[in-house]
Amino acid sequence: MLALNEQTPEHDDLPESLQEIADAIGREGAMHLVENCGGTRVFVPRKMRVQHKLVTLLGFEQARKLSQYFGGETLTVVRNAQLLRRERNREIIRRYDAGTGVRQLALDNNLTERQIYAILSSMP
């Protein structure tokens, strides 16, 4: 098991507070927390109950893991709009490469076609 403050390569673009959450529940779970709770504080109980909002949000197993690491603490979940935008853009590029059209990508992401073309032109 990783020490909580030990960076992993897949987490090194995350802010430190989010890296710790990602170490506990994985990057996908941490990003799900940001998307749904970013900019707020979330209390993590020592004993996770099925009715807790974190269980509804993350599923029982991830919520339990979060409780193991942070039980009794209040986490400040960063908003991190830049990271969310980067993740969104990666997903747009991935979907475009898989054959989704620019129009559909624009509709799905509440963006203009021009914005989608700008994202696609930023591909390395």
Backbone as CSV, one residue per row, in Angstrom:
resi,resn,N_x,N_y,N_z,CA_x,CA_y,CA_z,C_x,C_y,C_z
1,MET,0.854,-1.185,0.000,0.000,0.000,0.000,0.894,1.240,0.000
2,LEU,0.483,2.251,-0.757,1.234,3.503,-0.831,1.100,4.295,0.453
3,ALA,2.163,4.976,0.804,2.038,5.973,1.862,1.151,7.071,1.305
4,LEU,0.364,7.685,2.157,-0.633,8.638,1.679,-0.021,9.847,0.980
5,ASN,1.168,10.245,1.334,1.767,11.428,0.723,2.701,11.088,-0.428
6,GLU,2.757,9.825,-0.809,3.637,9.378,-1.884,2.945,9.574,-3.225
7,GLN,3.555,10.362,-4.128,2.945,10.637,-5.428,3.077,9.429,-6.336
8,THR,2.043,9.191,-7.108,2.107,8.180,-8.140,2.046,8.894,-9.479
9,PRO,2.654,8.332,-10.521,2.713,9.020,-11.813,1.347,9.439,-12.342
10,GLU,0.320,8.605,-12.151,-0.986,8.963,-12.688,-1.679,10.045,-11.876
11,HIS,-1.115,10.408,-10.727,-1.713,11.437,-9.878,-0.884,12.712,-9.832
12,ASP,0.258,12.758,-10.517,1.162,13.897,-10.324,0.657,15.209,-10.909
13,ASP,-0.405,15.182,-11.717,-0.970,16.440,-12.216,-2.095,16.946,-11.316
14,LEU,-2.367,16.230,-10.243,-3.412,16.619,-9.302,-2.836,17.473,-8.185
15,PRO,-3.631,18.403,-7.648,-3.180,19.141,-6.466,-2.943,18.153,-5.323
16,GLU,-2.079,18.511,-4.388,-1.692,17.591,-3.311,-2.894,17.026,-2.556
17,SER,-3.865,17.878,-2.214,-5.026,17.391,-1.463,-5.820,16.366,-2.269
18,LEU,-5.864,16.534,-3.565,-6.576,15.593,-4.420,-5.757,14.327,-4.659
19,GLN,-4.437,14.450,-4.654,-3.569,13.279,-4.780,-3.829,12.316,-3.634
20,GLU,-3.992,12.849,-2.440,-4.230,12.007,-1.273,-5.559,11.267,-1.408
21,ILE,-6.572,11.957,-1.898,-7.867,11.313,-2.107,-7.739,10.242,-3.188
22,ALA,-7.023,10.565,-4.272,-6.825,9.607,-5.367,-6.037,8.392,-4.886
23,ASP,-5.090,8.578,-3.979,-4.360,7.440,-3.429,-5.288,6.518,-2.650
24,ALA,-6.304,7.099,-2.026,-7.244,6.314,-1.233,-8.286,5.613,-2.103
25,ILE,-8.849,6.325,-3.093,-9.979,5.759,-3.845,-9.768,5.726,-5.359
26,GLY,-8.583,6.063,-5.807,-8.301,6.046,-7.237,-8.607,7.376,-7.896
27,ARG,-7.969,7.600,-9.018,-8.124,8.868,-9.739,-9.571,9.093,-10.180
28,GLU,-10.202,8.045,-10.703,-11.577,8.179,-11.183,-12.517,8.595,-10.044
29,GLY,-12.357,7.975,-8.890,-13.184,8.334,-7.737,-12.922,9.752,-7.277
30,ALA,-11.651,10.144,-7.264,-11.301,11.513,-6.861,-11.890,12.529,-7.827
31,MET,-11.828,12.243,-9.126,-12.387,13.152,-10.114,-13.914,13.214,-9.995
32,HIS,-14.520,12.099,-9.652,-15.973,12.080,-9.454,-16.345,12.973,-8.261
33,LEU,-15.524,12.940,-7.220,-15.747,13.830,-6.077,-15.628,15.287,-6.494
34,VAL,-14.614,15.613,-7.285,-14.421,16.993,-7.751,-15.617,17.444,-8.571
35,GLU,-16.069,16.588,-9.475,-17.198,16.946,-10.341,-18.473,17.195,-9.549
36,ASN,-18.663,16.457,-8.461,-19.912,16.544,-7.712,-19.838,17.368,-6.435
37,CYS,-18.629,17.542,-5.895,-18.485,18.242,-4.610,-17.409,19.312,-4.637
38,GLY,-16.829,19.584,-5.818,-15.746,20.555,-5.922,-16.126,21.916,-5.363
39,GLY,-15.240,22.467,-4.547,-15.475,23.768,-3.944,-16.216,23.693,-2.624
40,THR,-16.435,22.482,-2.123,-17.143,22.318,-0.859,-16.323,21.476,0.111
41,ARG,-16.807,21.434,1.354,-16.192,20.565,2.353,-17.101,19.366,2.567
42,VAL,-16.495,18.196,2.728,-17.246,16.960,2.899,-16.735,16.246,4.144
43,PHE,-17.642,15.969,5.081,-17.267,15.218,6.269,-17.234,13.735,5.932
44,VAL,-16.158,13.069,6.347,-16.007,11.629,6.124,-16.151,10.940,7.480
45,PRO,-17.217,10.175,7.669,-17.404,9.515,8.967,-16.394,8.390,9.186
46,ARG,-16.144,8.092,10.438,-15.235,6.978,10.765,-15.842,5.644,10.365
47,LYS,-17.134,5.515,10.527,-17.849,4.292,10.143,-18.837,4.669,9.034
48,MET,-18.638,4.103,7.880,-19.465,4.440,6.717,-20.761,3.640,6.757
49,ARG,-21.859,4.329,6.632,-23.175,3.682,6.587,-23.717,3.744,5.163
50,VAL,-24.538,2.776,4.833,-25.068,2.654,3.478,-25.837,3.905,3.054
51,GLN,-26.457,4.604,3.993,-27.268,5.770,3.650,-26.446,7.038,3.440
52,HIS,-25.171,7.029,3.730,-24.357,8.244,3.642,-24.250,8.713,2.191
53,LYS,-24.215,10.035,2.016,-24.164,10.601,0.659,-22.917,10.166,-0.098
54,LEU,-21.809,9.887,0.584,-20.604,9.426,-0.103,-20.811,8.035,-0.697
55,VAL,-21.602,7.204,-0.040,-21.904,5.873,-0.578,-22.734,6.020,-1.850
56,THR,-23.709,6.916,-1.814,-24.537,7.170,-2.994,-23.682,7.689,-4.145
57,LEU,-22.742,8.552,-3.828,-21.905,9.189,-4.839,-20.826,8.259,-5.393
58,LEU,-20.135,7.524,-4.502,-18.961,6.753,-4.895,-19.170,5.244,-4.935
59,GLY,-20.214,4.775,-4.293,-20.371,3.337,-4.088,-19.784,2.969,-2.732
60,PHE,-20.286,1.882,-2.161,-19.904,1.550,-0.786,-18.416,1.279,-0.635
61,GLU,-17.837,0.532,-1.552,-16.422,0.144,-1.404,-15.493,1.358,-1.418
62,GLN,-15.692,2.278,-2.356,-14.841,3.470,-2.402,-15.098,4.367,-1.200
63,ALA,-16.347,4.488,-0.798,-16.667,5.306,0.382,-16.014,4.711,1.620
64,ARG,-16.014,3.393,1.728,-15.366,2.724,2.863,-13.859,2.984,2.866
65,LYS,-13.242,2.910,1.693,-11.807,3.196,1.592,-11.518,4.637,2.005
66,LEU,-12.352,5.556,1.562,-12.192,6.960,1.943,-12.281,7.095,3.463
67,SER,-13.203,6.368,4.058,-13.383,6.382,5.505,-12.169,5.801,6.223
68,GLN,-11.546,4.773,5.662,-10.350,4.186,6.265,-9.214,5.202,6.344
69,TYR,-9.060,5.998,5.304,-7.977,6.986,5.257,-8.319,8.281,5.992
70,PHE,-9.552,8.741,5.840,-9.903,10.085,6.302,-11.031,10.109,7.325
71,GLY,-11.389,8.965,7.907,-12.503,8.895,8.846,-12.385,9.916,9.971
72,GLY,-13.455,10.656,10.203,-13.483,11.674,11.244,-12.996,13.036,10.789
73,GLU,-12.558,13.145,9.531,-12.034,14.412,9.016,-13.042,15.062,8.066
74,THR,-12.907,16.360,7.921,-13.659,17.091,6.913,-12.697,17.422,5.786
75,LEU,-12.986,16.912,4.601,-12.139,17.154,3.429,-12.618,18.388,2.687
76,THR,-11.689,19.223,2.281,-12.012,20.315,1.381,-11.726,19.801,-0.024
77,VAL,-12.769,19.653,-0.801,-12.631,19.135,-2.163,-12.414,20.323,-3.085
78,VAL,-11.250,20.357,-3.708,-10.923,21.481,-4.578,-11.838,21.487,-5.796
79,ARG,-12.096,22.656,-6.311,-12.920,22.794,-7.512,-12.108,22.428,-8.750
80,ASN,-10.938,23.010,-8.847,-9.951,22.691,-9.876,-10.532,22.660,-11.289
81,ALA,-11.088,23.781,-11.709,-11.710,23.893,-13.028,-10.732,23.568,-14.153
82,GLN,-9.476,23.948,-13.986,-8.480,23.687,-15.028,-8.299,22.181,-15.244
83,LEU,-8.237,21.435,-14.158,-8.088,19.987,-14.264,-9.325,19.363,-14.909
84,LEU,-10.511,19.805,-14.502,-11.744,19.280,-15.098,-11.798,19.565,-16.594
85,ARG,-11.364,20.760,-16.982,-11.343,21.126,-18.403,-10.366,20.222,-19.162
86,ARG,-9.203,19.978,-18.576,-8.207,19.111,-19.212,-8.766,17.688,-19.376
87,GLU,-9.428,17.183,-18.337,-10.037,15.848,-18.405,-11.130,15.812,-19.473
88,ARG,-11.970,16.852,-19.514,-13.029,16.935,-20.520,-12.431,16.930,-21.921
89,ASN,-11.371,17.715,-22.112,-10.745,17.799,-23.430,-10.142,16.468,-23.853
90,ARG,-9.546,15.743,-22.914,-9.012,14.410,-23.224,-10.126,13.478,-23.679
91,GLU,-11.253,13.560,-22.991,-12.394,12.715,-23.343,-12.947,13.105,-24.718
92,ILE,-12.993,14.385,-25.018,-13.446,14.843,-26.342,-12.524,14.293,-27.423
93,ILE,-11.224,14.388,-27.213,-10.255,13.885,-28.186,-10.385,12.376,-28.338
94,ARG,-10.544,11.666,-27.220,-10.696,10.212,-27.267,-11.941,9.828,-28.065
95,ARG,-13.048,10.505,-27.808,-14.298,10.203,-28.512,-14.202,10.563,-29.996
96,TYR,-13.528,11.669,-30.309,-13.341,12.060,-31.712,-12.527,10.992,-32.438
97,ASP,-11.454,10.530,-31.794,-10.616,9.479,-32.381,-11.397,8.179,-32.581
98,ALA,-12.399,7.963,-31.726,-13.228,6.753,-31.830,-14.352,6.908,-32.853
99,GLY,-14.469,8.111,-33.460,-15.422,8.285,-34.540,-16.614,9.192,-34.263
100,THR,-16.689,9.773,-33.070,-17.796,10.689,-32.782,-17.574,11.987,-33.541
101,GLY,-18.624,12.501,-34.158,-18.530,13.715,-34.959,-18.438,14.977,-34.113
102,VAL,-17.923,16.031,-34.721,-17.735,17.319,-34.047,-19.077,17.868,-33.556
103,ARG,-20.106,17.775,-34.368,-21.423,18.286,-33.971,-21.908,17.601,-32.701
104,GLN,-21.813,16.270,-32.669,-22.275,15.523,-31.502,-21.437,15.854,-30.265
105,LEU,-20.134,15.996,-30.438,-19.260,16.367,-29.315,-19.658,17.737,-28.761
106,ALA,-19.964,18.667,-29.655,-20.382,20.005,-29.228,-21.680,19.921,-28.430
107,LEU,-22.639,19.178,-28.928,-23.926,19.042,-28.230,-23.759,18.354,-26.873
108,ASP,-22.970,17.294,-26.841,-22.782,16.526,-25.599,-22.065,17.312,-24.515
109,ASN,-21.220,18.263,-24.915,-20.398,18.999,-23.948,-20.828,20.444,-23.747
110,ASN,-21.966,20.792,-24.354,-22.475,22.158,-24.242,-21.439,23.186,-24.704
111,LEU,-20.794,22.857,-25.822,-19.791,23.724,-26.429,-20.198,23.996,-27.871
112,THR,-19.525,24.946,-28.493,-19.756,25.195,-29.908,-18.848,24.287,-30.734
113,GLU,-19.211,24.112,-31.997,-18.347,23.337,-32.880,-16.970,23.997,-32.976
114,ARG,-16.953,25.316,-32.985,-15.685,26.048,-33.050,-14.795,25.712,-31.843
115,GLN,-15.413,25.618,-30.655,-14.643,25.256,-29.459,-14.105,23.826,-29.574
116,ILE,-14.906,22.926,-30.127,-14.452,21.545,-30.313,-13.263,21.517,-31.269
117,TYR,-13.354,22.263,-32.376,-12.224,22.307,-33.316,-10.968,22.866,-32.630
118,ALA,-11.134,23.855,-31.773,-9.984,24.415,-31.063,-9.360,23.365,-30.142
119,ILE,-10.190,22.585,-29.469,-9.685,21.514,-28.588,-8.952,20.474,-29.422
120,LEU,-9.540,20.088,-30.547,-8.928,19.072,-31.395,-7.621,19.572,-32.006
121,SER,-7.527,20.865,-32.288,-6.294,21.411,-32.878,-5.182,21.500,-31.839
122,SER,-5.524,21.400,-30.573,-4.494,21.462,-29.517,-3.870,20.090,-29.267
123,MET,-4.345,19.071,-30.002,-3.804,17.716,-29.833,-2.328,17.700,-30.183
124,PRO,-1.535,16.995,-29.372,-0.094,16.912,-29.675,0.196,16.064,-30.883
